[in-house]
Amino acid sequence: MVSVEVKTLGDGTEKGACYTPRNLPMLIAVKAEIEGFFNLLFSHLYSLHASDGADTKAYVDTFIQLLTQQAPTQKILTYRILSNLFNATEHTSPLRPVIYTALIHTASANGDLDALQITRANVDKWISEWNVPQTEKASFLKTISGAYEANSQTDKAYEYERLYIETLPSTSTAAHDGAVSLIATALRLPTVFDFDPLFKIDAVVSVKDHELYSLLQIFLSQGLPEFTAWEGSHPDALAKYSLDRAQLECKIRLLTLASLAFQYIGRDLPYSKVADALQVDIAEVEKWAIDVIRAQLVWGKLSQTAQNLHVTRATARTFEKVQWKALEKRLLAWKAGLSGVLDVVVNAKRQAGLGQPQNVA
């Protein structure tokens, strides 16, 4: 087939030529011709061979090898052609994850991962369509996570690492090791404060006897004393999992303050109570209050004069019986307040009606 004769995408110019305003239209036209040529090849391939055939895979592997070995100057054209190949392949084909994995590796190596505009919605759709084993779907998700990690996009890497663990069979060795790694990542990242979703992952629950699982429980619903006690009974654990003690202590203090603020929604939280809960000097409370607001765990207004934080909103670390009761109490208070307002409106209307002159027949 003609694909074995294709060696390069070319550069669109004669040897030694340079990019100038004069030859730019020609370069664009040449690149369009190259892209069109590959589109014809892909169409020809799929008209002759089934998308899940062995011959098809051999040809696709040849295309991928050719395209991923091009010079960086051709990277945009490479992305476009690989994307076209992915889109030309049947949605259920096992070749789709192979093609997109190559695209991810190529873009990541060039620092262009954002150019792919990967979205969670698309990824969820793709893996639901692919006719491949669950382990291959998980491997694809791990590839995405690793690419974001390599490009220092740790929040996105964590999102897909979590999805990777959810996709693995929960009793597998990979799931066990991955769950421990996921817990460490969640604790390590300074932007992750919501630990409740992790307890809904079967693989994470299956490592409940692991030392990091007990630490995760502390960050879900407990405070600084429990963290200090855990550290004392696991002296080597933080270094073993590359966890920074100062960073963890900062995080547990912010979470403790968020839990305290949740109890004071709509009220003033005294600085003295914050100082006691965080085990800090009262002079440091304002700094911690600013930090917890910046982390978007608490919303409110500080008063240096009154030495309190008026809490308007706060994030619950977990939503269990205690939180439901607190919510019920606030809803009942809100209902009573609305009833009072309604009574005032009704009385005002009644008085206004009594004060109007009567119509005479």
N, C-alpha and C positions, 0 to 999 in steps of 0.2 A: 504493500500500500504506500501511497505517497508520503505518509507521515514519517517513514523511516529515512526519507531523503531531506526532511526539513532540519536544518542544523542551527539556524539562528534567526532572530527577528530582524537582523540588519540594523543599520543606523539611519536609513532614510536619506543618506547623502553620499556623495563621492568621498573617497578617502581623503582626509585632510580638510574637508569642508567644515565650515562653522555655522552656528545658528545666527542668522541675521534677519532683520525685518523683511528683507527681500525674499529669502528662501523659506521663511516660516510657513506660509500657506502650502508650499510644496511638501514640507515635512509633515504637516497635519494630514494632507491628502494621502501621503505614503503610509502613515500609521493607520489611517482608516482602511486603506487597501489591505494592509497586513491583517488587521482585525477581521475584515470581511473574508479574507482567505481562510483564516482559521475557523470562522463560523461555517463556511462551506464544508471544511473538513469534518467538523463535528456533525453536521447534518448528514453528510455522506456516511459517516461511521454508524450513526444510529438508524439509518435507513437500511443498512446491510446486516447489522448485528443487534441482538437483544442486549439491553443495558446490563443484564446480570450474567452475560456470557463470559467465558474465559478469554476469548479473543478480544472482546471489548475491553476487558481490564488490562490486557497487555498493551493495547493501543493507547488507552488513557494513561497508563503508567509512562509510556513513551512521551506523550504530550507533556505530562507533569515534569518529567526529567528535563525536557528541553526548555520549558518555560521558566523553571526555577533556577536554571543555570545562566540566565541572561545577565548582562551587565546592569549595574544599578541605574544607568542612564535610561534603561528601558523598563524601569519598574512599573510605571503607570500603565503602560501598554500590557505588561505581564499581568497586572491585577485585573485589567479589563478582560483579557482573553481567558484567564482562569475563571473569572466570574461568569463569563459567557458559557464556558464548558459546564460549570456547575448548574446554571439555569437550563441548559439544553438537556441535561440528564434527567431521567424520570424521577419524580419526587420520592418514590419508594426504593430507588436503586441503592444497593450497598456501595456504589462508587461515589455517591454524593459526599459522605463523610471523608473519604480519601481525598477528594478534590479540594474540599474546603479546608481540610487540615493543611494541605500544601499551601493554600492561599494564606492561611494564618501564619505559618512558619515564615513564608517569604516576606509578608508585610511586617511581621514582628522583627525580623532580622534587619529590616531597613528603617525601623522606628516609625512605621506608618500604620500601626494597628488601628488607630482611630479612623483611617481612611476607609476601612471596611464597614464602618457604622453597624457593628454587631449589636443586636438588641435581644433582650431576654425573650420577647414575644416570638421573634423569628426562630431563635434557637429551640424554644419549646415546641414550636410547630414542626421544625425539621426533624427533631429526634422522635416525635410522635409518628412521623410518616415513614421513616427509614426502616426497611426490612432487614435489620441487622440485630445480632444478639445484644442483650442489655449491657453486657460488659463493653462492647464496642461504642455504644452510646455514651457510657460513662467515660471511656477513654477520650472521646471527642471533647467532652466537657472539661476533663482534666487538661487537655491541650489548650483550651481557651483560658482557663485559670492560669496555667503556666505562662502563657504569652503575656497576659496582663501583669503578672508578677515580674516578668523579665523587663517590662516597660514601666515599672514602678507605679502601676495603677493598682494599689493594694486593695482598695475597696471593691473594685470590680473583680479582682482575682478571688477575693473572699466569697463574693456572691456565687461565682461559678464553682468554687471549691465546695461550697455547701450543696449546690445542686449535684455535683459529682458524687458526693457521699450519699445523697438521697437516692441516686440512681443505682448504686451498687447493691447487690444482694447483702442484706444486713449481717448475715452469718459468715461472710467471706473474710479471709485474712486481710484483703485489701480494704474492706470496709472498716475492720477493727483498727488497722494502722492509720487509715485516713481519718477516722473519727477522732483519734487522739491528736493528730496533726491539726484537724479543724478546731478543736477546743483550744489548742495552743495559739493558733492564729487569731481566734476571736479574742482571747485574753490579751494578746500582744498588740493588736491594732488599737491605736488611741481613739479612733472614731467609732468603734463598736461598743455600744452600751446595751443593746437589746439581746439578751441571752436566752430569752424564753423560747424562740423558735428552735433552738438547738435541741431542746428537750422533747421536741416532737419528731425528731429523726431517730428511727429505729436503731441505726448503727451507733449513734451516740449513747442511747440508753443501754445498749448492749455492753458498753465499757464502764458500767456503773461501779465496778470494783477498782477502777484505775484511779491513781492519786489525783490526776487532773480533773476527773469528774467531780470529786468532792470540792475542789477549788472552784469549779464552774458553778456549783450549787451555792457557794458563798457569794459569788458575784451576781447570782440571780436574786437572792432575797435576804442576804445577811450583811454584816458590816465589818468595820475595821478590827474589832476584837477577835472575831472568828478568823479573819485573814491572818492576823498575827499568830494565832494559835496554830493554824494550819502550817504556816511557814516554819514554826518551831518544831513541828512533828515531821516535816519533810525538808530537811536542811539543804539537800542537794537538788531538789526538783526544779527550782527556778533556773539554775544554770544549765541543767540537763535539757530543758526545753526552750532555752534562749529567751527567758522571760526576765524583764527588768523590774526589780523590786520597787524602785521609786515610781515607775510608771504605773504599776499595779496599785500601789498605795494611793496614788493620785486618783486613779479610776474608781477605786472602792469608796473613796471619800465623796467623789461627785455623785456616785450612785446612792450613797447613804443620805446625802443632802436632798437628792431627788425624792427619795422615799419619805423623808421628813416633810418636805414641802407638799407632798401629795396629801398629807393629813391636814394641811393648813390652806387649802384652796379657798380663796375668797376671804382669807383672814391674814392678820399680821403674824409673821414668824419671828420671834425675838432672836436677836443675835446670840444671846446667852445659850439658848437651846441648840443652836447650830454649833457653837463652840464645844458644847458638851458632847454632841453626837459625833463630831469630827475629831475630837481630842486635839483641838488647836487653841491657841490664844485668841481671845475675843477680837484683838486687833487684826487678826488674819481673816476674820469671817467675811468681810466685804470682798476680799480677793476671791475666796471660794464661791461666793454668791455670783460674782461676775463670771467666773469660769463655768459654773453650772448653767447660767443663762446663755453663755456663748456656745456651750455644747448642745443647746436646745433641749435640755432636760427639764428646765423650769422657766416659766415666764412670770415676770413680776416687776415691782418697783422698789428700789432700795431707799431707805431713809436713814441718813447718818444721824439726824437729830433725834429721831425716835428709836434708833438702833434696832430696826426691824426690816424685814423683807415682806412686802405685801404680795402674796402669791395669787396670781390670776389663773395660771395653768401649771400643771406638773405631770410628768410622765410616770406611769406606774411601771415598776420593773417587771412585775408579773401580775396577772389578773386572776385572783383566787377569791375565796369566800370573804376575806377581810376587805378587799378592794370593792367587791360587789356591795357589801354592806355600806361602805363609805359612799359609793355612788348612789345607793338607794336613799341614804340620809340627805344627800345634797338635792336629789330630785324632789323629795318630799318638801324640803325647805323652799325649793324653787316653786313648787305647786302652791304652797301656802302663800308665798309672796304674790303670785299671780292672782290668787283668790282675793287678797287684800286690795290689789289694784282694781280688780273688777268691782268690788264693793264700793270703792271710792267713786268709780265712774258711774255706777248705778245711782248712788246718792246724789251725785252732781246733776245727773239728768233729771232726777225726781224734783230736786229743788228748783231747777231751771223751769220745769213744767209748772210748778206751783206758782211761780212768780209771773207767769204770762197772763195777760188779761183774757177773760172768758168771752167767747163769741156770743153775741145777743141775737136771738132769733127774731 
